Each structure stands twice: as structure tokens, then as C-alpha cells.
Amino acid sequence: MTEPVTKSVDAAPKAGVQATRVGRPHASWALPGVLFFMFFAVAPMALAVYLSFTEWNGLGDPRFVGLDNWQNLVGDPRLTQSLTVTVLMTVVSWAFQTVIALLLGVWAAGKQRNRAILSAVFFVPFLLSSTAIALLFFALLDPNFGVIKGDTLGTTSGAFLAIIFVGGWQFIPFHTLIYQGGARQIPEVLYQAAAIDGAGRVRQFFSITLPQLRHTMAMSSVLMVVGSLTYFETVLILTQGGPGTDTAILPYLMYEAGFKSYDFGYASAVATFLVVAATGLSLLMVRITGFGSMRSVREGM
């Protein structure tokens, strides 16, 4: 009678060891994600880099021309103007979206009445496509039938501000959600202690909320900057780079070179430059803000 019991006892550790081995992460689990990234991200970038050294109109075989496209890019006055417009639009977009998203996110993290319903309503614009939103505002800003009288998109300042507003209207809800999550992780005891010391809401915001959300703000800022550098649909539909070339950002310059002039070699050089610039700027922001060394702990702890 003891033999079956002994076998069952001896089998238990083996089963436990086997279960532990099965549950252990394996490098092969990441293979689908790695293949997806390689096929849809690395391969297109590698192809763009290769085409930047060729002359190709979309038909036939690309002809290798060395550094000709890059020399033309450096000497192209449109690059300087597009780069200036892109940087200016990125900075203004960041300031506009950060202020509003931060305030809305902190408010949405509170316990106000109907907060959940209003938060859901605020998030609706992010669910729409950029093309649909651009078409909607293009109709609203129509000088003949729109809600605003006058040719808003026909002036430099009007077109620039319209692009900033439309982009903010779409993406502020996303960053609001990021700030909402960060604000909810701030320990309530900090606010209670500040209230005992006599600090009001404004003082608590600047002395507690903002410092505790520094890493959240860094992450949101990186996403905003990268998103602004790849802005395209809104500019294409609202202004087409106009009036003149006053809103022709780098992605639009790439579009013109590739799909209007059919110079895909030069367009690939612009695309490669844009990827390198965006990556370098993102790494610089992570380095400056210290976000890369942030420990994986709750915000505020």
C-alpha cells in the first residue's frame, strides 16, 4: 500500500518542475513581434535608404547615382524653409497640446460629478481618422459656406493656426488620457499633508502635481514631437503646403518630390533625413529629461 503513495509523492515535484519549465518565458515567444517589426518597419526603412542613393521615377529599375540626391537635398532652399516650418509647428503644437492636455488630465483624475461621462466625450476626436477630421474642418473653414467668414486658410497665420488647432483637437484627448493615468498614481496623502499646511489648489498643483508628473510629461512630449514631425494628412487636405510654401513641412516636401515630381530617389532622401532627425530628437529628449533612467515604479512613490 505504501508503494503507490511513494510514487505519487515522488511524481509531485516532477510535475511541479515541469509546470515551472513550461511557464518560463522563452525568446521564441517574441519571434512574431520581431518578424512583424522587421517586415513592416526595418525593411521599408532599409529600402528608403537604398533608394536615396538612386534615381527612380517609379518605373523600371532604380539607377545608382551615389550621393547626388543628398547633395541636392543639402543645397535645396526648400529644405531650409520646410525644416523651419516643421520646427516651429512642432514647438507650438507641443505648447498648445501640453497645457490643455495636462489641465484636462488632472481634472479627469479627480472625483467630480459626471467626470467619467465627460472624459469619454473628450476622447471621441481621437477615435476619428486624421483624414476625416481634416475634411471636416476644411468644410467648416470654407470661405463661402463655412462657419467662419473670410479666407482663413488663405493667409499664412490663419493656415498655420488652423493646422495647430486641428491637430490639437484630435490628439489632445490621447495625451489627456496619459496625464489622467499619471495623476491617479499620485498618493493622496501628499495633497492631505499640503492641505494641512495651508496650501491651496494652485499651490498643490505647482508643488505636488507638476513635479510628480515629470516623467509622464516627458513621455507625452516625446510622442507629441514625433507625431508633429510626421504630420501630413492635415497639411495635405487643409492647405496643400500653402499659401505658397508657408506650411510645406518636411513630410509634405517628401510627398511633392515622390508623388508630384516622381523623383522617388530624392523623396527617399527626404524620408531618411526625417527618420534620422526624429530618432535623434527623441533620444535627445529622453536623455535631457532623464526619462530613460526612470525606474518602473508608481508615479509619485
N, C-alpha and C positions, 0 to 999 in steps of 0.2 A: 504493500500500500504506500510505502514511502517513496518508491521509485518515480511514479508519475508526478508526485509533489515536487520532488527534486528537479525533475526535468522542467516543470513549469516555472520553478523559481529561477533556474539557470537560463531559461528562454526569455525571461522578462528583461534582463539587462540587454540581451542581444537585440530584442525588439526596440528597446529604447535607443540604443546606439544607432540602429538602422533608421529610426524615425528622425534622429538628430541629423544624420548624414543627408537624408532626403530634404530636410528643411533648410539646409545650409545654402546660402547664395552661391551661385556659380557664374563664372564670367560669360558662359554661353547664353545666359538669360538676357544679356544686354545686346546680343547679336542682332535681333530685329531692329532695335533702335539705332544701332550703329550703321546697319545697312541702309536704313531709311535716310539717315543723315548724310551718308556718303553719296547716295544716289541723287537726292534732291537738294543738297547744299554744296558739298565739296566738288562733285562732278561739274555742275553748272559754273561754279567759280573758276575751276581749272580751265574749262572751255573758254570762259570770258578772257582769262589771262592769255591763253594761246591766241585767240582771235585779235587781241590788242596788238599783236605783232604781225598782223596780216592785213591784206587789203581784200575785202569781200563785200559784194553787193547783195548777198543772199542767194545767188545762183552760181552754179559751178563750184569749183574748188577754190578755197582761200589761197591767196598768193602771199608768201612770206616777204615782208618789207622791212623787217628789223625794227628799229626804234623810230621810224618815220611818224607813226601815229602819236607817240609820246612827245616827239619834238613839236609836232603840230599842236598838241594839247597845251604844252607849256607856253607856246607863242600865241595861242588863241586869246584875243581880248575878251571873248565871251566867257572864258573860264573864270577870269578875274571878277567879272560882273556877276556871274552865276554864283560863284563862291561867296561874294559879298552879300548877295540877296539871301542865300541859304543860311549863312551865319546869323544875319540879322533876324530872319524869320525864326530860326531856332531859338535865339535868345528871348525874343518877345513871346513866342509860344510857351516857352518854359515858364517865364514870369507870370503870364496870364493864367495858365493852367494850374500852376503850383499853388498860387494864392487861393483860387476858388476851390480847388480840389481839397486842399488842406483844411479850409474852414468847413466845407461841407462834410468831409470825412470825420472831423472831430465832433461836429454836431450830430451826425448819424450814429456815432458810437454812444451817444447818451441814452437817456430813458424818457425822451419826450413822447407825448401822446401822438399817435399816428406816424411815429418815426419810421416804422418798418414799411408802411404803405408809401410814404413819400420817397424813401430810399429806393424802392422798387421802381417808382415812376422816374426818378432821376437816372436810373440805369438803362432806360429804354433806348436812348440815342445810340449807345454803344452796340446794341444788337443789330442796328441797321448797317448796310454796306456803305462804304465811302462814296461809291458812285451814286447810289440813291440819294444820299444826303446832299451831295454836290448838285445833282439835278434839281432837288427840291429848292435849295437856296438860289440856284440860278434862275428859277421861275419867280421866286419871291423878290429877287433883285432886278427883274426885268424893268428897263426904264419906261416901258409903255404900259405894261399890265401888272407890274409888281406892287408890293405894299409900300415900298419906299420910292418916292418921286425923285427923279434925277438919275443920271447915269453913274451909279456908284462904282461899277466895275470899269468905267472908262477913265478913271483918274488913278494916279499912282498910289496915293494914300488910301483911297477907297478900296481898290483891288487888294492891296496889301492887308488892310484891316479885315476885309471880308474873309480872306483865306485864314487869317489868325482866328477869327471868331468861329468860322465853320469847323475848323479842326478842333478848337477847344470845345465846342458844343458836342462833338462826337466823343472825344477821348477823356474829357473831364470826369464823366461817370466812372470810367475804369480806374482812374487814379484816386477818385473819391473812395472807391471800394478798398484800395490798398491802404489809404490813410485810416479808414474806418477800422480795418483789422488791426493796424498798429496801435491805434488809440485805445482799443478794447483790451490790449495787453498791458496797459499802464496800471500798476497797482492802485487801487482806490485809496489805500492808506496814505499815499503821498498827498492827495488832494485833501484828505481829512486833516492831516497834520498842518497843511498850509492854511486851511480854513481856521484852525485853532489859533494859528499865529496871526490871523487877521488879513490874510491875502485874499483879494477879490478874484473874480473870474478872469479878468485881464491879466493880473499878475500871475495867477496859476497857469494861464496859457503860455506866457513867455518864460516862466521859470521852471515849469514842470513838463507841459505837453510838448513844446518845441524841442527841448533837449532830449526827451525820451524818444522822439520820432526822428532823430537824426539819421539813423540807418534806413528807416522807411523812406525818408526824403531822398536819400542817396539812390536807393533802388528806383524810386519813381522818376527821379531826374535822368538817370541813365536811359530808362525806357522812353522818356519824352524826347531826349536828344536824338537817340537812334531813330525814333519814329519820325521826327521832324526832318531828318536828313534823307529819309526815304519817301517823303511826301510826293505824291504825283497826281492821283486821280482828281483831287480838288483843284489843283492848279490847271490841269488839262481842261476840265469842264467849265470852271468859272472864268478863267482869264486867258487860257492858252499862252501863258507866258507874258501877256500884255498888261497894260498898254505898252506897245513896243516890245521891249525885253525887260521891263521893270520887275516882273515877277517870275522870270525864267530861272528857276532853281536848277541845281545840278541834275536831278533825275529828268527834268524836262529837256535839258540840253542833250542828255543821252537819248531821249525819245526822238528829238528832232534829227539827230545825227543818224540814228538807226532806221527810223520808220518814215522819215520825210526825205532825207538825202540818200538813204540806202547805203550809208557808209558804216557797215557793221563793225569794221575794224576800229574806227575812231570811236564809235559808240561803246565798244568793249573796253577801250582805254579809259573812257569816262567812268564806266561802271566799276572797273578795277580801282580807279582812283577813289571813287566814292566808298567802296568797301574798305579800303585801307584807311581812309580818313575816319570813317565811322568807328572802325575797330580801334584805331589808335586813340580817338577821343574818348571812347568808352573805357578803355584801360586807364587812361589818364584820370578820368573822373573817379574810377574805383580806387586808384592809388591816392588821390588827393583826399577823398572823403574818408578813407580808411574802411570802406565797406567790405573790401576783400578780406580783411582780418577780423571781421565781426564773428563772434562765436555764435553757434546755433543755440541760442537761449531765448527765452521770452524777452520781448522788448520791455525795458524798464526794470529788469531784475538784476 
